[in-house]
Amino acid sequence: MKNLFKPLLAAALALACAAVAAAEPPLKFGVGLFQPDRERNDATYKPLAQHLAARLGRPVELRTVDSWEGLAKSLANGETDLALMGPWGYVLAQHAADAQVVSTILYDGKPEYFAIIVTHPDSGIKTVADLKGRNFAFGDKGSTSGYLIPLHFFMSQGIDPDRYFSKVLHTRHQAIETQVAAGQLDAGADYNRNRNAMIEQGLIKAERSKIIWQSAPLPNDAFAVSARLFKDKAFVARLQAALAEVGPLLKTRPDLLPPHYTGFVSTDNGFYKPIRDAGLATGKLLPK
């Protein structure tokens, strides 16, 4: 009788645990538009969402948010629970609603990347000084490399973009690279990871894209959680452990992250101080 009771008890406990997990609402996972379009972005990050759902024991609903500013707002207002987002978007969400980073993504084993300014070889532009009177494209105003960091650089050089350039545009990173390479734009702001990926995918030709400025190293994209979830320290620990597993799993599950991304490392808010400092220096982030 005892031998029969144990399997029945185990089965009952398993059913009870499954019922509790099912009763919990899905985690809403927002991902920035890292890929050329929403469909490709969703397909790229679906395996990561499935991995997190399995490790956390509750459903994870993936949603691509096509602007960094929009993703920051959705994390701040409770529409998003988890987010893989650019550094400036994270700082905005942290400043507005106390969202918190738990991990930073690794690119070729490093938790950092670079903002760049690109032009095309036929433009005659060799330095930032040559940009005067030309047209220039920034990313959206929630972008780190596409807006905040180049703006901070221009301001440090005494450059007011609205007066320095003949025309200022705001568009997506992929569009900036495509239009610069086609000669439709004189120059624009981007980041090295995006340029590298577009060249590797054949979306632009390397010989049609020329870097004329590169920033100091910047902290890579943040995996952040809402202030509400961050209070649950046990959940945060499980999430960080699930993210830490991704790197080793890539040997057998290369679909978990796009090429060159090699996992996650646990970090905290202090790692993003350079971005916060740039936000304060440009006046785009007001002191609390």
N, C-alpha and C positions, 0 to 999 in steps of 0.2 A: 504494500500500500504506500509506504514511504517513497519507494522508487517511482511510483506513478505520480505522487503528489508533486515532486520536484519539477518535472517537465511542465505540469499544468500551471504551477506557480510562475515558472519562467515565462511561459506563453502569456499568462495574464499580465505580468509586469511589462512585457514587450508591447502588448496591445495598449496598456495604459499610457506608456511613454509615447507611443505613436499618436494616441488620441490627444495628448497634451501638445505635442509638436504641431499636429494638424490644427489645433485650436488657436495657435499663435498666428497673428496676421503675417502675410508675406513681408519680407524685407525689400524695400524699394531701392534698387541699386542704379544710380545714375552714372553714366559714363560720358565724358566729353567726346566730341567728334574728332577722334584721332585719325580716322580713315577717310577716304575721299567722299563717301556718302553714308547716309544713315543705315541703309541695308547692309553694307559691308561692315560697318562699325558694329551693328547688332550681331552679325554672324561671327565677327572676330572675338567679341568678348562674351558670347554665350557660354563657351566652355568654362571660363573663369567663374561665371555666375553659377553654373551647375556644380562646380567644385565647391564653392562656398556653401551652397545649399546642402550638399552632402555632409560637409564637415560641421556645419552649424545646426543641422537637424531641423531646418525649417525652410519653406520656399523662399526663393530669391527672384524677384521680378526685375529683369534688365530693361533699362530705358536709355536710349541715346538722347542727349540734350545737345542741340546743335550750336549753342553759344556758351562760352565760359561764364559769362555774366549770368545767363539764365540758370546754369547749373549751380552757381553760388547762391542764387536767390532761392532755388528749390530746396537746397540743403538747409538754408537758413529758415525757411518758412514751414518746414516739416513735410513737404511733398516728397523728399528724398531722405532715406535713412543712411545709406552708404553711398560714397561717391569716389570715383577715380577721376581726378580733376587736376587742372594746371595749378601751379603754385600760387599765382595771383588770385585766381578764383577761390582757392582754399583760404588765403589770408582774408579775403573779403567776407567769406562765410564765417570764419572764426571771429572776425571783428564785429560782425553784425549780430551773430547768434550763438557764439561760443562753440561752433563746431570744432572738432578736434581731429588732427591727423593721428593715425595709429601706425602707418607704414609708408615707406617711399619706394616707388618702383625703381628697379635697376636696369640700366641700359648698358649692354656690354660689360656687365659686372660693376658698374659705377652708379651712384645715386645722384648724378649731376649731368647737366647738359649746357648748351650755349644758345643765347640769342644771336642772330646774325642779321645783317643787311645785305641783300642781294641785288644785283643789277645784271644786265646782259652785256656780253663783250663788245657789242657794237655801239653801246651807249656813250662811250667816251668818258664815263665816270670811273675814276680810279680811287678817290677818297671821298669822305663825307663832305668836304669843302666843295666838291664838284656837284653836289646835289642841289645847290642853290638854284632856284628858278625851275626845277624839274618837278614832275609829279611823283607822288610817293604814297604807298599804301601801308596802312597799319592793319593789324588784325582787329577783332572786336575789343571793346574796352575792358573785357574781363580776361584778356590774354596777357600772359607774362612776357613772352618773347616777342609777341606781335604788337604789343602796345606799351605796357608799363616800363620795361627795361630800355627799349630804344627811346621812349619819351624821356626817361630819366637821364639817359646819355645826352640827348639833344639839349636838355635844360642845363646840364653841367657844362655844355659848350656855349651857352648863351644863345641857343637856337630856339626860336618860337616857330614850330612847324607851320602854323597857319600863315605866317608871313614869309618864311624861308622857302617854302615850296610853292610852285604855281598852282597845285591842286593836291588836296589831301583826301584819300579814300579810306574806307574801313571795309574789309572783306575777309573771307576765310583764308587760312594759311595756304591751302591747296590752290586756291584761285590766284593768290599773290605769286606763287612760284610759276604757275602756268602762264599768267599774263606777262610776267617779267621775261620769261624765256621766249615768249612770242614777240617781244618788243612792244607790247601794248602798254606796258608800264615802264617808267624809267628805273624805278627801284622800289623795294618794299622790305618789310621786316618779317622774319621767319625764325625758325629754330633748326639747329643742325639735324636733329632726328628726322624731322619732316622732309627736309631737302634730301637727305640720304635715302629715305624710303621711296620718295618719288622717283629718284634716279634709278634705284634698283628695280622698281616696278615698271620702268620704261615710260613713266608719265611725263617726264621732262628729260632733256639731254644734258649731261654734265657740262658739255662745252657751251651750252646756252645759259648757264647760270654761274655767276661770278660773285664771290663773297668779298665785300670791301670793308666789313667791320664785324668783329666778334666780341661778345661780352666776356666778363669774368665768369667762372663756373657758377651755375645756378642750381638750387636744389630741384631734383626731378619731381615729377607729378606725385601728388599726395593721394593716399587712400585715406579718406576721412569719414567720420561718423557724426551723426547729429549729437547735440549736447545731451539729449535725453538718453541715447544709447551709451554715450561715454560714461555715464554714471554707473552703468552696470559693468563693474570691473571684471567679473567672471566672463561676460560676453566679449569684452575687449580682448581678454587673454586668449579666448578660443579663436577669435577672428585673427589676431596676430599670428597664432600658431598655424591657422589654415593658410594664411598668406605666405608664411615662411616655408611651408611645404611645396609651394609652387615651383621654386627654383630647382630642387632635386627632381621633382616630377617631370620637368621638361624633357628629360632624357627619354622618357617613354610616352609623354603626352605633350609633344611640341605645339599642339594647338591651343594650349592654355594661355599663351601670350603671343603677340606678333613677333616676327624676326627681330633679333638683337635685344629684345627684352628678356632678362635673365632671372627674374624673381623679384622679391620684395625684402626690404630690411626694416625692422621696427624703428621708428623715429618718434619725435615729439615736436611740439609747437616751436621749440627753440631753433630747430633746424631751418625753419623758414624765416628767420630774422632778417636776412638780406632782402627778401622780398618785401617784408613789412617796412623796413627802413626806406626802400625805394618808394613805396606807397606814401609814406609820410613826407618824404623829401619833395615829391611832386605835388603834394596837396590832394592827391586822389584818395588818401586815407586820412581821416581826421582823428586827432588824439582823443582818447576816451576821457 
